[in-house]
Amino acid sequence: QEGRLRMKTKRLYLATMLCLLAQAWGAAHALADTGSRDAQLRALAQEKLARAKLADKIDLKVENAAATLSGTVDSIGLKARASREISKVPGIFTVVNNLQVADSVGGDDKLLGRIVHEIRLYPYYTIFDNIEASADGGRVKITGQILQPWRKADVERIVAMVQGVKEVENNLEVLPLSPFDSAI
């Protein structure tokens, strides 16, 4: 009877040890799998950034399907674009954007000159639109009136992409739609 009890105890001990070893192997395998998965996600995300011509300015880390962006970009628009591009990568669930916007070269006067230039290049800018901009340390405030509601968002997007813009406050007023103005 004692012999059987010892044998059962040994079998139970061996079964327990095998279970623990299997769990340890599974945990190690899962950690290795996560690391390789993160490496694959990082490669896909890096490819997205390269296509968007942002890869050389951004440091990218991927850990547990969370991407962290760091480095310096030229504008708030590029910062937002980097987040959008990374969020499109299947398998990345979180994007932490720690990107900094570089200071404007030449100060606020040069920044306003670049903003005016870009707005004038906007193909839907008409004589009926009145857009004014002011800047303070890269923080741009847009005021005035514009004819179409969709143009308000376009102008904000254009200004956000100008080098040195750190923040955009869009206070453009959309004028009442008038078929008579459109006919002119």
C-alpha positions as CSV (number, residue, x, y, z in Angstrom):
1,Q,0.0,0.0,0.0
2,E,2.8,2.4,0.9
3,G,4.5,1.5,-2.4
4,R,1.5,2.5,-4.4
5,L,1.1,5.7,-2.4
6,R,4.8,6.6,-3.1
7,M,4.3,5.8,-6.8
8,K,1.1,8.0,-7.0
9,T,3.0,10.8,-5.2
10,K,5.9,10.6,-7.7
11,R,3.5,10.6,-10.6
12,L,1.7,13.6,-9.2
13,Y,5.0,15.3,-8.6
14,L,6.1,14.6,-12.2
15,A,2.8,15.7,-13.7
16,T,3.0,19.0,-11.7
17,M,6.6,19.6,-12.8
18,L,5.6,18.9,-16.4
19,C,2.7,21.4,-16.1
20,L,5.0,24.1,-14.7
21,L,7.6,23.5,-17.4
22,A,4.9,23.7,-20.1
23,Q,3.6,27.0,-18.6
24,A,7.1,28.4,-18.4
25,W,7.8,27.4,-22.0
26,G,4.5,28.9,-23.1
27,A,5.2,32.2,-21.3
28,A,8.7,32.4,-22.8
29,H,7.3,31.6,-26.2
30,A,4.6,34.3,-25.8
31,L,7.3,36.9,-24.9
32,A,9.4,36.0,-27.9
33,D,6.3,36.0,-30.1
34,T,5.3,39.5,-28.8
35,G,8.8,40.8,-29.5
36,S,8.8,39.5,-33.1
37,R,5.2,40.8,-33.6
38,D,6.3,44.2,-32.4
39,A,9.3,44.1,-34.8
40,Q,6.9,43.3,-37.6
41,L,4.6,46.1,-36.6
42,R,7.5,48.5,-36.4
43,A,8.7,47.6,-39.9
44,L,5.2,48.2,-41.3
45,A,4.9,51.5,-39.5
46,Q,8.3,52.6,-40.6
47,E,7.3,51.8,-44.2
48,K,4.2,54.0,-43.8
49,L,6.3,56.8,-42.5
50,A,8.8,56.4,-45.4
51,R,5.9,56.6,-47.9
52,A,4.7,59.8,-46.2
53,K,8.3,61.1,-46.3
54,L,8.5,61.4,-42.5
55,A,10.7,58.5,-41.6
56,D,14.0,60.5,-41.4
57,K,12.6,62.9,-38.8
58,I,10.8,60.5,-36.5
59,D,12.0,57.9,-34.0
60,L,9.5,55.0,-33.7
61,K,9.2,52.4,-31.0
62,V,6.6,49.7,-30.9
63,E,5.9,47.8,-27.7
64,N,2.9,45.6,-27.0
65,A,1.2,47.0,-30.2
66,A,1.6,50.5,-28.9
67,A,3.6,52.9,-31.1
68,T,5.5,55.8,-29.6
69,L,6.6,58.7,-31.9
70,S,9.4,61.0,-30.9
71,G,11.7,63.5,-32.6
72,T,11.1,66.9,-34.3
73,V,8.9,67.8,-37.3
74,D,8.4,71.0,-39.1
75,S,4.8,71.7,-38.4
76,I,1.7,70.7,-36.4
77,G,0.2,69.3,-39.6
78,L,3.1,66.9,-40.0
79,K,2.8,65.9,-36.4
80,A,-0.9,65.0,-36.9
81,R,-0.1,63.3,-40.2
82,A,2.4,61.0,-38.6
83,S,-0.2,59.9,-36.0
84,R,-2.7,59.3,-38.8
85,E,-0.3,57.2,-40.8
86,I,0.7,55.0,-37.9
87,S,-2.8,54.5,-36.8
88,K,-3.6,53.0,-40.2
89,V,-1.2,50.1,-39.5
90,P,-3.2,47.0,-38.7
91,G,-2.2,45.6,-35.3
92,I,-1.2,48.9,-33.8
93,F,-3.8,49.8,-31.2
94,T,-2.3,52.9,-29.6
95,V,-0.3,55.8,-30.9
96,V,1.6,58.0,-28.4
97,N,2.7,61.2,-30.2
98,N,5.6,62.8,-28.4
99,L,6.8,64.7,-31.5
100,Q,8.0,68.3,-31.1
101,V,7.5,71.1,-33.6
102,A,10.6,72.9,-34.6
103,D,10.8,76.7,-34.1
104,S,10.1,78.8,-37.1
105,V,13.2,79.9,-39.0
106,G,13.2,83.7,-39.2
107,G,10.6,84.4,-36.5
108,D,6.9,85.2,-36.7
109,D,7.3,87.7,-39.6
110,K,8.8,85.0,-41.9
111,L,6.2,82.5,-40.7
112,L,3.3,84.9,-41.6
113,G,4.9,85.5,-45.0
114,R,4.9,81.7,-45.6
115,I,1.3,81.4,-44.4
116,V,0.2,84.3,-46.8
117,H,2.0,82.6,-49.6
118,E,0.3,79.2,-49.0
119,I,-3.1,80.8,-48.7
120,R,-2.7,82.7,-51.9
121,L,-1.8,79.4,-53.7
122,Y,-5.0,77.8,-52.4
123,P,-7.0,77.3,-55.6
124,Y,-10.4,78.1,-54.0
125,Y,-9.4,81.4,-52.5
126,T,-11.6,84.1,-54.0
127,I,-12.0,87.9,-53.8
128,F,-15.0,87.3,-51.5
129,D,-12.8,85.6,-48.9
130,N,-11.1,87.7,-46.3
131,I,-8.4,85.8,-44.3
132,E,-6.1,87.4,-41.8
133,A,-3.5,85.7,-39.7
134,S,-1.4,86.6,-36.7
135,A,1.4,84.6,-35.1
136,D,3.1,84.6,-31.7
137,G,5.9,82.1,-31.2
138,G,4.5,79.6,-33.8
139,R,1.0,79.8,-32.5
140,V,-1.2,81.1,-35.4
141,K,-4.6,82.7,-35.2
142,I,-6.7,82.8,-38.3
143,T,-9.6,85.3,-38.5
144,G,-11.8,86.8,-41.2
145,Q,-14.7,85.6,-43.4
146,I,-14.9,82.8,-45.9
147,L,-17.7,81.8,-48.3
148,Q,-17.9,78.0,-48.1
149,P,-17.8,75.9,-44.8
150,W,-15.5,73.3,-46.3
151,R,-12.9,76.0,-47.1
152,K,-12.6,76.8,-43.4
153,A,-11.2,73.4,-42.7
154,D,-9.0,73.5,-45.9
155,V,-7.4,76.8,-44.8
156,E,-6.7,75.4,-41.3
157,R,-5.1,72.3,-42.9
158,I,-3.0,74.5,-45.2
159,V,-1.8,76.7,-42.4
160,A,-1.1,73.7,-40.1
161,M,1.3,72.3,-42.8
162,V,3.5,75.5,-42.9
163,Q,6.9,75.1,-41.4
164,G,7.1,76.5,-37.9
165,V,3.4,76.4,-37.1
166,K,3.0,74.9,-33.6
167,E,-0.7,75.6,-33.0
168,V,-3.6,76.9,-35.1
169,E,-6.6,78.7,-33.7
170,N,-9.2,78.9,-36.5
171,N,-11.7,81.7,-36.0
172,L,-12.8,82.1,-39.6
173,E,-16.5,83.0,-40.0
174,V,-18.4,81.3,-42.7
175,L,-20.6,83.8,-44.5
176,P,-24.2,83.0,-45.4
177,L,-24.3,81.1,-48.7
178,S,-25.5,83.3,-51.6
179,P,-26.4,82.0,-55.1
180,F,-26.0,85.6,-56.4
181,D,-22.3,85.8,-55.2
182,S,-21.7,82.4,-56.7
183,A,-23.1,83.5,-60.1
184,I,-20.7,86.4,-60.3
